[in-house]
Amino acid sequence: MIIANNQVESLSEYRARILWDGIERPIRVLAKPGDALAGIALFQGYRVCIEFIDGGDILSEAIL
């Protein structure tokens, strides 16, 4: 996979299910050692506020 800084990385891929906005949804999880990353596809149709600090909150609301 080509990551945000244009480097090619080998990542592990997993399937998972999450509870998102009251609905259980299947998702694909890509993992590598290090800090956690969140893809933006999950946030399509939502307004998102992220606190970019360790342990910070991610707040979202659907845009209808």
C-alpha positions as CSV (number, residue, x, y, z in Angstrom):
1,M,0.0,0.0,0.0
2,I,1.1,3.6,-0.7
3,I,0.7,5.6,2.5
4,A,0.2,9.4,2.9
5,N,3.9,10.2,2.7
6,N,4.2,8.3,-0.7
7,Q,6.1,5.4,0.9
8,V,5.2,1.8,0.1
9,E,4.3,-0.2,3.2
10,S,3.4,-3.8,3.8
11,L,0.3,-3.9,6.0
12,S,-1.7,-6.7,7.6
13,E,-5.4,-6.8,6.6
14,Y,-8.3,-7.8,8.9
15,R,-12.0,-7.8,8.7
16,A,-14.0,-6.5,11.7
17,R,-17.4,-5.3,12.7
18,I,-18.1,-2.0,14.5
19,L,-21.1,-0.3,16.0
20,W,-21.3,3.0,14.1
21,D,-24.2,5.4,14.7
22,G,-26.3,2.6,16.1
23,I,-25.7,0.2,13.2
24,E,-23.3,-2.7,13.1
25,R,-21.1,-2.4,10.0
26,P,-18.4,-4.5,8.5
27,I,-15.1,-2.7,8.0
28,R,-11.6,-3.5,6.7
29,V,-8.7,-2.9,9.1
30,L,-5.2,-2.3,7.9
31,A,-2.5,-2.6,10.5
32,K,1.2,-1.9,11.0
33,P,3.3,-1.4,14.0
34,G,3.2,2.1,15.5
35,D,0.6,4.7,16.0
36,A,-3.1,4.1,15.1
37,L,-4.5,5.5,11.9
38,A,-8.2,6.1,10.9
39,G,-9.3,6.0,7.3
40,I,-11.8,8.7,6.2
41,A,-14.2,6.4,4.3
42,L,-16.0,5.7,7.6
43,F,-16.7,9.4,8.0
44,Q,-18.5,9.9,4.6
45,G,-21.7,11.8,5.4
46,Y,-20.6,13.0,8.8
47,R,-19.3,16.2,10.4
48,V,-16.2,15.2,12.4
49,C,-14.2,17.0,15.2
50,I,-11.0,15.3,16.3
51,E,-8.8,16.2,19.3
52,F,-5.3,15.5,18.0
53,I,-3.8,14.5,21.4
54,D,-3.1,11.2,23.0
55,G,-6.5,9.9,24.3
56,G,-8.3,12.7,22.5
57,D,-12.0,12.5,21.6
58,I,-13.4,12.0,18.1
59,L,-16.9,13.5,17.8
60,S,-19.1,12.9,14.8
61,E,-22.7,13.7,13.7
62,A,-24.5,12.6,10.6
63,I,-25.1,15.3,8.0
64,L,-28.6,14.7,6.6
